[in-house]
């Protein structure tokens, strides 16, 4: 018996949400969620389900461990994400449960016979490639702004766009201060999920269009309109450049921390004094400071923060490896902690390649600098630090190892 035929006494079970949507789009189904209509907590527990929901009744199937939720309604009771009163009752209908969802394409259900239940026109919006809110209740949850932007990023390649009335509603929510009530944990969770999408830049572009980016990530938002030298950046606008870099990072790596580093690599250009534009001397260190502000405001994991710091600080030097002295190259290796964490330096190079390619007309160009850095890193790794240590006075071991690495870099540079 399939899970959609689940026999719960007196109840009807429906596959809902993303599984139905993605199935209709011909996409792989990532996970399956179910709504149970006409049941209660006692009955679900008696059937062997395990309750996991704290704010509303959600259960894990005893065998598949898939999520089953009792049909419920939600009523706004206070500002912000947590300000809801949830009502789960056997009398709540499937249509009432679907009505509380964010977008029409997510307010779809399928019964055990394979019939689609579509009370809000989700199938038509799938065909029209439209992201449209289900009801005016959309305004009650500011997280929906982030979710709509994330779905725009996920389905960008399929040509999805925001319905004009939904885009306007999002702008009204921002103007009403709803975004200010978002908790940092939820903002980061949605941002991190968006970084994993095929075209993550779309997420930040949609947030910018509705005004939410200015509130959530002002360090990023202020980059639009900041010029760069056209000789090196034909796209000129720094905000446009960063979005191009982010999408290049998504092409080069599936790791969200690499994409986050690409997103944050040029934050310092937003604080360049107007009188020196389009030059951005010293933007790297200013960017590290601004990145620190972002990481204080949001719960950015350590591995994300540390990689982004290295990329922000050293991307300029990494691009110009052919112009650097051996001592500067060794300084980059040490600052990036190459010798203890070589795998992270590889991520640094990927983010820098994305930066190089994230320019108009550079998208498909080769990035030989990465090969040079890898060759120099291999030269340092070939140094027998144990032998150097044994041949040195105890107080001179560290300096001797550094000198040996420096000589290895010089030799590798001469060898070309």
Buried (B, 14 or more C-beta within 10 A) or exposed (E): EEBBEBEBEEBBBBBBBBBBBBBBBEEEEEEBBBBBBBBBBEBBEEBEBEEEBEEBBBBBBEEEEBBBBBBBBBEEEEBBBEBBEBBBEBEBEBBBBBBBBBBBBBBBBBBBEEEBBBBBBBBEBBEBEBBBBBBEBBBBBBBBBBBBBBBBBBBBEEEBBBBEEBBEBBBEBBEEEBBEBBBEEBBBBBBBBBBBBBBBBBBBBBBBBBBBBBBBBBBBBBBBEBBBEEEEBEBBBBBBBBBBBBBBBBEBBEBBBBBBBBBBBBBBBBBBEEEEEBEBEEBBEBBBEBBBEBBEBBBBBEBBBBBBBBBBBBBBBBBEBEEBEBEBBBBBBEEBBBBEBBEBBBBBBBBBBBBBBBBEEBEEEEBEBBEBBBBBBEBBEEBEBEEBBEEBEEEEBEEBBBBBBBEBBBEBBEEE
